[in-house]
Amino acid sequence: MKCNFSWPKPADSAIAIAGAVSLWVLTALIALALLGVTIVRGRRWSWSIVAIPVLVACAIMVTAVGRPHFDKYRTQFEDVAQQLLQEPRDPDSDGYRRDQRIGRFDISYANVSSQGHVYFHDARDGLDFMDNPGWVYAPNGVSEKIARQLRLESIDGGWYRFPNIVVGDY
């Protein structure tokens, strides 16, 4: 028996991340204010003041280390890509699979292009523009024109990474 859970939509994830970042900033400001008051008033140093910045630093490190990496979930991406390539085109569908969860990745949408390439768009691209917001599965490779136009970076084994692109670009 297969169980399907409803995963949060990408917008929900963005709100949660924005809330967490705001909480970190607020905590850091409070810690700095407490440290400033202690120094200005010449009060005795308390190690409890150090606890807040240490906790904030630990939370940031856990978040940075805990981010998903594509290589770890490549086989799951490949399974979904093969599934999409083998599915017949549904005339009632717009050709997009929206709001998917692959491993620890939230995929805003995945689609098959007219060239038979499968595009996966990472839902995290809204908050972290330096991240790699998408991947292309093209087992037979891509043309030089598409690679240049989309600024694709070859990962290996028919996979490519792309920066944020607009759907009409491909």
N, C-alpha and C positions, 0 to 999 in steps of 0.2 A: 504494500500500500504506500503510495507516494503522498507525502504531506507538503502542501504549498503554504508558505507563510507570506504575508504581505510585508514587503520591506519598505522602509520609509522612502518617500519620494526624494529626489535630489534636492529639492527646495528645502525639505525638512532637515536634511543633513547640513545644508548651508546655514540654516538658522541655528542649529546646534553648535556648529563650529564657530560662528560669529559670537554666540553667547559665551562659549568657553574662552575665546580670545578676550572678550570684554571683561570677563571675570578675572583672567590672569592680569590684565592691565590694571584693573581696580585693586587687586591684591598687591601688586607691585607698588602702586602709588601709596597705599596705606602703609606698607613696610617702609618706604622711603620717608614718609611723614613721621612715623614712629622713630626712625633712626635720627632724623633731623631734630626732633624734639629732645631726644636723649642727648645729642651732642650740644645743642644750643643751651640747654638748661644745666649742663654739666652734671647730669645725674650719673649714678653708678651704672656701668655697662651691664646689660642683661643679655644672656645668651638666648633668651626667648625671642628677642628681636630678630635674631638671625634665622629663626625657624621659618618665618614666612617666606623670605627670599629663597631659602633652600627648598622649601616645598614647591614654590613656583618653578624653580630651575629643574627640579626632579620631574614635575608634570610636563614641562616642555620637552625634556629629554625622552620621556616615555612616549610622548606623542610623535616625536621625530623618528624614534626607533620603530615605533609601532605602525608606521605607514606601510601599506601593501606595496610589494614590488612585482612588476609584471612577470619577471622570469619565474617566480614561485607559482604563478597561476597560469602559465602559458598553455599547459595541456587542457585546462578547463576552457580557456578562450578558444583553443583549436577545436575542441568538441562542439562548442556553440557555433563556430564558423562553419564547420562541416555540416552541421544540422541546417544552418541557414542556406548553404549552397545546395543542399539536396532537397529542400522544400520546394514544392511547385509554387509559382507565383500566384498569390491569391488576388483575384480581380477586385475584391471588395476592400483589400488592404492597401495602404499607401506604401507598402514595402519596408516599413520601419518596425522594429521591435523596440518598444520603449520601456524605460525603467526596469532594467534587468539587474540582477545581482550575480556577478561571476567572482567566486572566491570572496575576497574582501573588497572588491571593486563595485562601485555603483556606476552602472553604465546608463547614461541618459537615453541613448538609442544606438541601435546597431542596424545596419542595412547592407544590402548587396548592390554593388554598382552594376552598370551595364557591361563593364569589362569582366565581371565575375570576381571582383575584389570585395572583401567584407570589411566594412568600416565600423569600428567601435569608438564611441565618443564618451570619454570619462566625464562623469558628472561633477568632479571636483574642480574643473577648470574655472569656475566662477570666482573662487576665492584665491587660488594660487596660480597666477598666470605664468609662473616660471616652471610649473609642473608640465608633464607630457600629457596633454589632454586627449590623446587618441592613438589608436593603432590600426593598421591595415593588415589583413591577411590576404596575401597574394602568392599562393604556392608556385605559380609559374612566373613570378616576377612582375614588375611594372615597367611601363615604357619610360624612356628617359624624359619625355615631355611631362608625364604625370609626376614623376619623381621631382623634377625641377619646379613644376607649378605648385605642388603641395608641400615642397620642402621636406620630402620624406627622408628619414634616416633609417638605413637598413639595420635591423637587429640581428637577424639570422633565421634561417629556415623558413623563408617566405613571409616573415613578419617585418613590418616597418612602423616606425614611430613618426607621428606628425604633430606639428604645433597646432594651435587652434585654427581651424578652417571653417569656412561657411559651406553649408551643404551644397550650394550651387557651384562651388569650385571644382567638384568632380562630377 
